[in-house]
Amino acid sequence: DVAESDWFFQAVKYVFERGIMVGTSDTTFEPQSSVTRGQVVQMLYNLEGQPAVTGEDGFTDVQSKDWWYSAVVWASQNEVVSGYGDGTFQPKRNISRQEFAQMLFNYAKFKGYDLTAGGDLAQFPDAGAISDWAETALSWANGKGLINGHDNGTIDTQGNTTRAQAASIMKNFDLKVVED
């Protein structure tokens, strides 16, 4: 379900070859499907090399039998992610573009990467929809070329991130943040 002519082909190939993302089966990637919070945490954990984890994650909805468990424990312990006020992480919830930006920003901070880039979020007609907690992270992600506007000019902070977009974001993160 990924053709060489697709805009995301090179990004999917990049993240798949480096073990950052995997397919949804042996023969599918589902590029237009939404990405969940658990999947994004797993991508960052994969990028980190899947270090061994011990201890707890602190979330009421994450259990040791879950495939994302080690990733969430690692991310929680290293302040890459936080949960919701009710003590949940909601790993099956689709991730918004601003949540993705925040996780990337937190991971970059954990790694000691440069956080000084800043994009001009005022250029987007829907900039007023950016949550206060995500403004710094989204500005950084936009300034680094990780999360950009859609063809209609919006940044769509509340919109779900697709697997194709996630592949592109993670490829750019690896090339523009990790390797810089």
C-alpha positions as CSV (number, residue, x, y, z in Angstrom):
1,D,0.0,0.0,0.0
2,V,3.0,2.3,-0.5
3,A,4.0,3.1,-4.1
4,E,7.3,4.7,-5.3
5,S,5.2,7.6,-6.7
6,D,3.7,8.4,-3.2
7,W,5.0,11.6,-1.6
8,F,5.8,9.6,1.5
9,F,7.6,6.7,-0.1
10,Q,11.2,7.8,0.7
11,A,10.1,8.6,4.3
12,V,8.5,5.2,4.8
13,K,11.5,3.5,3.3
14,Y,13.9,5.5,5.6
15,V,12.0,4.8,8.9
16,F,11.4,1.1,8.0
17,E,15.0,0.4,7.0
18,R,16.2,2.0,10.3
19,G,13.7,0.2,12.5
20,I,12.0,3.4,13.6
21,M,8.6,2.3,12.3
22,V,7.3,-1.1,11.2
23,G,4.4,-2.0,9.0
24,T,0.9,-2.9,10.3
25,S,1.5,-6.4,8.8
26,D,4.1,-8.1,6.7
27,T,2.8,-6.5,3.6
28,T,1.0,-3.3,4.7
29,F,2.0,0.1,6.2
30,E,-1.5,1.8,6.2
31,P,-0.1,5.3,5.4
32,Q,-3.4,7.0,5.8
33,S,-4.3,5.5,9.2
34,S,-3.9,7.6,12.3
35,V,-1.0,7.2,14.6
36,T,-1.7,6.5,18.3
37,R,0.2,7.9,21.3
38,G,1.5,4.4,22.0
39,Q,2.9,4.1,18.5
40,V,4.7,7.4,18.7
41,V,6.3,6.5,22.0
42,Q,7.4,3.2,20.4
43,M,9.0,5.1,17.5
44,L,11.0,7.3,19.9
45,Y,11.9,4.2,21.9
46,N,13.1,2.5,18.7
47,L,15.1,5.6,17.8
48,E,16.7,5.4,21.2
49,G,17.7,1.8,20.6
50,Q,15.2,0.2,23.0
51,P,17.2,0.5,26.2
52,A,16.3,-1.9,29.0
53,V,13.8,-0.5,31.5
54,T,13.0,-1.2,35.1
55,G,10.4,0.3,37.4
56,E,6.9,1.6,36.7
57,D,5.4,4.1,34.3
58,G,2.8,5.5,36.7
59,F,-0.2,5.3,34.4
60,T,-3.3,3.4,35.3
61,D,-4.0,2.3,31.7
62,V,-0.6,0.8,30.8
63,Q,0.1,-2.7,31.8
64,S,3.2,-4.9,31.5
65,K,1.5,-7.2,28.9
66,D,1.0,-4.3,26.5
67,W,3.3,-4.1,23.5
68,W,4.0,-0.5,24.2
69,Y,4.8,-1.0,27.9
70,S,8.6,-0.7,27.8
71,A,8.4,2.3,25.5
72,V,6.0,4.1,27.8
73,V,8.0,3.2,30.9
74,W,11.2,4.6,29.3
75,A,9.5,7.7,28.0
76,S,7.7,8.4,31.2
77,Q,10.9,8.0,33.3
78,N,12.8,10.3,31.0
79,E,10.1,13.0,30.8
80,V,9.5,12.4,27.1
81,V,5.8,11.9,27.8
82,S,3.3,12.8,30.4
83,G,-0.2,11.6,30.9
84,Y,-3.5,13.2,31.5
85,G,-4.8,14.6,34.8
86,D,-6.8,11.4,35.5
87,G,-3.6,9.3,35.7
88,T,-3.9,7.8,32.3
89,F,-1.6,7.8,29.3
90,Q,-4.2,6.8,26.7
91,P,-1.9,4.8,24.4
92,K,-4.6,3.9,22.0
93,R,-5.7,7.5,21.5
94,N,-4.9,9.1,18.1
95,I,-2.1,11.6,18.6
96,S,-2.7,15.2,17.6
97,R,0.0,17.1,15.6
98,Q,0.7,19.3,18.7
99,E,1.0,16.3,21.0
100,F,3.5,14.8,18.5
101,A,5.5,18.1,18.5
102,Q,5.5,18.1,22.3
103,M,6.9,14.5,22.5
104,L,9.6,15.3,19.9
105,F,10.5,18.4,21.8
106,N,10.7,16.5,25.1
107,Y,12.8,13.8,23.5
108,A,15.2,16.4,22.0
109,K,15.4,18.0,25.4
110,F,16.2,14.6,27.0
111,K,18.9,14.0,24.4
112,G,20.4,17.5,24.9
113,Y,19.7,18.5,21.2
114,D,19.5,22.1,20.1
115,L,16.1,23.6,21.0
116,T,16.6,27.1,19.7
117,A,14.9,26.8,16.3
118,G,11.6,28.7,16.1
119,G,9.0,28.9,13.4
120,D,6.6,31.7,12.7
121,L,3.3,30.1,13.8
122,A,1.4,33.4,13.1
123,Q,1.7,32.5,9.4
124,F,-1.0,29.8,9.9
125,P,-4.6,31.0,9.8
126,D,-5.5,28.5,12.6
127,A,-2.6,29.6,14.9
128,G,-5.1,30.6,17.5
129,A,-6.0,26.9,18.0
130,I,-2.6,26.0,19.3
131,S,-2.8,25.0,23.0
132,D,-0.6,27.2,25.3
133,W,1.3,24.1,26.5
134,A,2.3,23.1,23.0
135,E,3.3,26.5,21.6
136,T,7.0,26.3,22.3
137,A,7.3,22.7,21.0
138,L,5.2,23.4,17.9
139,S,7.2,26.5,17.1
140,W,10.5,24.5,17.4
141,A,9.1,21.6,15.3
142,N,8.0,24.0,12.6
143,G,11.3,25.9,12.7
144,K,13.2,22.6,12.3
145,G,10.9,21.6,9.3
146,L,9.4,18.7,11.2
147,I,5.7,19.8,11.3
148,N,4.6,22.1,8.5
149,G,1.3,23.4,7.3
150,H,-1.1,21.5,5.0
151,D,-1.8,22.4,1.4
152,N,-4.7,24.6,2.6
153,G,-2.3,26.7,4.7
154,T,-3.4,25.4,8.2
155,I,-1.1,23.8,10.7
156,D,-4.0,21.8,12.1
157,T,-2.7,21.3,15.6
158,Q,-5.7,19.4,16.8
159,G,-5.8,17.1,13.7
160,N,-4.7,13.5,13.9
161,T,-1.3,12.5,12.5
162,T,-1.3,9.9,9.8
163,R,1.3,7.1,9.5
164,A,2.6,8.7,6.3
165,Q,3.0,12.1,8.1
166,A,4.7,10.3,11.1
167,A,7.2,8.6,8.8
168,S,8.0,12.0,7.2
169,I,8.3,13.7,10.6
170,M,10.5,10.9,12.1
171,K,12.8,10.9,9.0
172,N,13.2,14.6,9.2
173,F,13.7,14.4,13.0
174,D,16.5,11.9,12.5
175,L,18.2,13.9,9.7
176,K,17.6,17.4,11.0
177,V,17.8,17.0,14.8
178,V,19.6,13.8,15.7
179,E,22.3,14.2,13.0
180,D,22.7,18.0,13.4
